[in-house]
Amino acid sequence: MAARTEQEERTEESAPPVRRGSRRPVATVVSFFGELLITAGLVLGLFVVYSLWWTNVLADREAGKQGDTVRGHWAEGRGPGELDTKDGIGFLHVPAMKNGEVLVKKGTDTETLNNGIAGYYTDPVKSALPSDAQGNFTLAAHRDGHGAKFHNIDKVRKGDAIVFETKDTWYVYKVYAELPETSKYNVDAIAPVPKESGVKKPGRYITLTTCTPVYTSKYRYIVWGELVRTEKVDSDRTKPAELR
């Protein structure tokens, strides 16, 4: 056997160890899935921002335009009867919710509510209107996203005021019952006489409904009120005491 030279020995000692080729595909797969998870996280984050913030911005903007249209018609002497209610019948004020005024229009379909407004039911139980001699004025609005007009419904308590404003009249209701959770199919909650709230005879009621828990649509949150008085709107549209 030939003797190795000193140079050959140094070269062999300094040579890096040969890596097994099988590790490279594994590292590539791990890296790929890591990048995939990061991308998915970013997409999900952007979707949450869009759903919970940007849709609110767009809905509030649209609701503001529609509300201005209604008030413009009022200034021209045109009421909801002439408009066939399509542009809105008035504005809901719930001080406990701290959500300002909420335009109310006909219907509770997703397309309507996505405009950042509240809608009154046409089915499965037809809503009464505030001006009716008796009945239940039943409303729905989103709790998160698309204006989230009923987001703070859980802040409403017995005795709190709910005020509905029309062209000529302020309708002042007082909250008398709440139901934090019930089935989305519970139509008794919006019945003309909502006995589930504790009342037993016809009256002039208002019912607010929205999804619960927040960020889900599994159940419904209900608030009931009863009309305590009406006030005629004066030339200055002076708000009732509950809104001052």
C-alpha positions, 0 to 999 in steps of 0.5 A: 500500500502506498503511503499517503502524503502529508498534503493528502492527509490535511486535505482529507481532514479539512473536507466537509462531511457529506450530507445525506441527500434524503434530508433536503426534500424533507426540509423543502416540504417543511419550508413549503408548509411553513410558508403556506401557514403564514400566508393562510394566517395573513389571508385570515387576518385580512378577512377578519379586518374586512368583515369586522372593520371595513364592512362597518365603514362601508355600511355606515357610509351607505346608511348615512346616505340613505338617512340623508335621503329620508330627512331630505324627503321629510324637509320636502314634506314627503312622508313614508306613505308617499314613498311606500316605505322603500326609502325608510320609515324613520330612525331608531334611537337607543341611548344605552347602545350608544350607536346614534340614530339607526335608519329603519327600512322594510325587510330583514333580508341580508341585503337590506341589513348589510347597508348598516340599518335596521329592518322591520319584519315582513315574515315569518310574522308581519311587524306592526308599525308604531302608528298602529293602534296595537301590535308589535313593532319588530326590528332586526339588525346586525350585531357585528360587521356591516354597521353592527347597529345592535352590537351593544344590545347587551347593554340595554336594561329594564327601564331604558328608553327606546325612541322611534322618530318619524317625520311627525312623531316621537314614539317613546318606549320603555324596556320591560324584558330581555332574553339573552339567548333563544333559538333563531327559530323562535317566532313567538318572540316577535308575535303581536302579543309577545307572551314570552316577554311576560305580557298577556294582552294586546298593546303597543310593543317594540322588539329588538332582535339580533344574533348572539353570541357576538360574531356568530348567528347561532342564537338570537338576543331579544329586547322588548319594550312598551310604548309609554307616550308619543310626542309631536315633532315641533318645527325645531325637531326638539328631541324628547327628554330621553335623548337629551 
